[in-house]
Amino acid sequence: MIDNSISHIQNALNDLDKEMETIVMNLTLSLQEKDNLMLPILLEKKVLKQTLEDLQYLKEHPPAPNQPCGISKYRND
């Protein structure tokens, strides 16, 4: 199940990268318009990257039954 979730998140991150590239390459948009369009994408990417890191951690360090997963111990923020 974790592998499937990791795969979906990686695909979503790739799609967001393509969307950002399309915005950057659009010569009809001003820099301000590009910034406004890219901000929500960057925020979404940040959340997806953290989720991906969490899932990879859980895959490598599965929690014992009836124990907390321990994700907060490895995070820096």
MITIGU-492901 format. One record per residue (C-alpha): x, y, z. Coordinates in steps of 0.25 Angstrom, whole numbers, plus 5000, padded with zeros to 4 digits. Example, Ala and Ser with C-alpha at 12.3 -4.5 7.8 and 13.67 -1.06 7.14 Angstrom:
% residues 2
504949825031;505549965029;
% end
This chain:
% residues 77
500050005000;501150105003;501850074990;500550104983;500450234990;501950274988;501750244973;500450334972;501150444980;502350444970;501450444958;500750564964;502050634967;502550604952;501150664947;501350794956;502750804950;502250804936;501150904940;502250994945;503050984933;501851014924;501651144932;503151184932;503151164917;501851244914;502451374908;501051444909;501051444924;501751554932;502651514943;501551554953;500551464947;501551354947;501851374961;500351374964;500151244957;501351174962;501151204977;499951104979;500750994972;501951024980;501151004993;500550874988;501950824984;502450854998;501350775004;501450664994;502950654997;502750645012;501750545010;502650465001;503850475011;502850425022;502450305014;503850275011;504250275025;503050195029;503450095018;504850085024;504450085038;503150025040;502550045054;502349935064;500849895066;500149985075;501350085076;501450225070;502050235056;503150335061;503150425049;503250545057;504650495063;505350505049;504750635044;505550765045;504350855046;
% end
